Amino acid sequence: MAAGAALRAVRECLAAFPGEARELGWPQSVPCLDGAPSPLEFYRGWVAPNKPCVIRNALGHWPALERWAPAYLREVVGPKVVSVAVTPNGYADAVFQDRFVMPEERRMPFTDFLDIVEKKVTSPNVFYVQKQCSNLTEEFPELVCDVQPDIPWMSEALGRKPDAVNFWLGESAAVTSLHKDHYENLYCVISGKKHFLLHPPSDRPFIPYELYQPATYQVSEDGSFEIVDEKNADKVPWIPLDPLNPNLEQYPEYAKAKPLQCTVNAGEMLYLPSLWFHHVQQSHGCIAVNYWYDMEYDLKYSYYQLLDCLTKAVEVL
C-alpha cells in the first residue's frame, strides 16, 4: 500500500508540475525582441530562465539577406558535390513503420539539388540540405563570409564559441519531427519562413518516448525506397507522436501539453533554449543558418533528468 501511495503521489506531482511551471515561468506565447540584446540582458532574460524568443533586426548587416538567391548560390557554390538528405515522404530522422528511419545521405552536385528545389527537375522524393555537422563551415565555406562565424553577443553571454554552424535549404515537404537538443540554438532565417511548434522541458510527462530499431532509407534498383535496418545498433529513443495530428487515443496524456507556436521570417532569429522540444516546417526553398552552442550541464539539466526518470518510472509501473 505504501508503494501504491507513493506512486499516486508521483503521478499527481508529474501532472501538476507542468502547469505550475507554465504559470510561474514559461511565456504563453513566444516574445519578440526588437533588436539584438546585450550579452548580459540576453543571459539574464532568456538563457538563465530557459525561455525562447524571436529576435528581429539583428541580421540586417548580413550580406546573405541580399545575396542568397538561387542564382548567387549557383555562381558561388556551383556544381560542388555536397551532402543532401533524401526521403520519400519528407521526414528524416523520424518514426516510420515502427522504425527510427534516417534519410539516404546522397552525395550530389549542388546545382543538381538547386534544379530540384527550383522545380526545373521533378522528383517524387524530398530533398533537404540539413547535415548537422557544422556543414556551413565544412561543406559551404564559400558562404561563411556572407554571415558570421558566430553571434558575438551570444558568444560573450555564454563564454564560448558555437560547436557547429549549420546551413539549411530544402523543399516545403521537408519536416523536422518533434525532438529536443542539448544545445542553446540561435536559428536565423535568411529567406522564406520557418514555423516552429515548441514544448518547454516541463511538458516531458505528456510527451511519449519509445525505443525503435534504427534504420535508413536506401534506393532500390527500380528507384523506390526501402527501409534497411542498421545491424548491431542500439535502439533509439524517439517521439512517435505527430504534434500537428496527435493520436490522442494512443497518447491521451499529450492532450494536457500546451505547445507554443511561432513563425520566424526572413531576417529574424529564434532563440531556442536547450532541452525545448521542437517540430519544424518551412516554406519552399527556405534558407537558414543556425548556431549550436553547447548547453551548461548544471542544475537545470539535473532537474530535467529527474523529471525524465520519474516519467519513465511511472510509465513502467
LINVENJO-V810396 format. One record per run of one state. SS is the DSSP state (A for helix, B for strand, O for the rest). FROM is the first residue (numbers start at 1). TO is the last residue. Records with the same first field share a line. If there is no record, write none. Layout:
SS=FROM-TO, FROM-TO
This chain:
O=1-1, 25-30, 35-38, 48-52, 57-63, 68-69, 77-80, 88-90, 93-93, 97-98, 103-103, 118-125, 130-134, 140-140, 147-151, 159-163, 171-174, 180-182, 192-192, 200-200, 207-209, 220-224, 230-235, 239-251, 257-259, 266-268, 273-276, 283-286, 295-298, 317-317
A=2-24, 39-47, 64-67, 70-76, 110-117, 135-139, 141-146, 152-158, 201-206, 252-256, 299-316
B=31-34, 53-56, 81-87, 91-92, 94-96, 99-102, 104-109, 126-129, 164-170, 175-179, 183-191, 193-199, 210-219, 225-229, 236-238, 260-265, 269-272, 277-282, 287-294
